[in-house]
């Protein structure tokens, strides 16, 4: 066990700990490196070492108390424990309903995410990664007006100990590269963006060299200068994995998180019912290799196995922490996650996936008389009822079973549950995509998305 783990174990044995029904201790040491290059110039460079202890206690089986400290010495952690107990007692009232927790095994484990090339670079070498991406985009053509490339590296060492006997250490490295490009001609501005990311090391850029990556995004932005806006209306569409990943995470994934579902979200109490096309199988798993949501264990010490959420259109489960699992009389799914030690865990997705189907792209296109092929994402919003509005970056007309001219981006909107009922084809190959989420706390997560064919409302400006 690490030195942090030994100190946490000592804290669990302190006399103060006897006052709590349950204690969960999370120790974390993090190195966060960020480098941003804009139009060839370094705008931001930082490397910060963060760390501390989060203390969460259950008092009288009725209330939680939480406190954190950025010190690792025993005295500071014990003080945080005392404060958490005091806060828990202050909110524990005689008439308050008891909190039930689903059982969790007292797991003892030490895991390290696979890493081929450590990101132990000098500052000048790190700068070259976003600089090359920026150069690639700027070199795509004279009409590139603005480029920003951002490199992000998160190196984590997490320890979890509980009074139930759990002792878990997890080490991981996550690397991401974001690029945003704007092309300009005669007052017309056309943006394009893309990102790379995985749990792993610098081997990410062996597969996608930053300069090539940047150039591809630059060319996409330039091509949009020659395109016209898409039409408005409801169309049969093929949705590329870049947009499918956003739709899957925001409009389907969030409503399947138990805290939202059990508070009256779109999926409500529909477990066991058909909620989408029978071609649709959706799951969440913290064990997807290289996924940004690779977490073998969550922040309550529960193993993050694959959870089948929707199987052949039938709603099977929500994503649970131990509290919601007890309420639903089911097992926790390993979806209690906190961004860092200073905040309490929430029910979050890890790597949400849509199972691949049987169709090639050509087969999906050839059955459409008139429709659209939608690609890229500018994000958007969705609510717990699965109503959504998202931006896509570009489209292609489909006419008589053939891909035709390129169109600029616009929005799609609707209710994801209703949209997924119209899915009549799913692509053979699912793509692992990086993603981020801002549900009360920041988080990085993975999405596994194939092509899908469905009907959706497009809010374009063209004819």
PyMOL commands that set and color helices and strands:
alter all, ss='L'
color gray80, all
select helices_A, chain A and resi 3-12+15-19+74-90+123-138+204-207+210-225+241-256+258-261+322-328+361-366+416-421
alter helices_A, ss='H'
color red, helices_A
select strands_A, chain A and resi 22-38+41-59+63-69+108-112+144-162+167-185+188-199+232-239+282-284+307-311+314-315+336-337+346-347+351-354+370-375+380-382+387-399+402-415+425-426+431-437+443-449+452-459
alter strands_A, ss='S'
color yellow, strands_A
deselect
rebuild
show_as cartoon
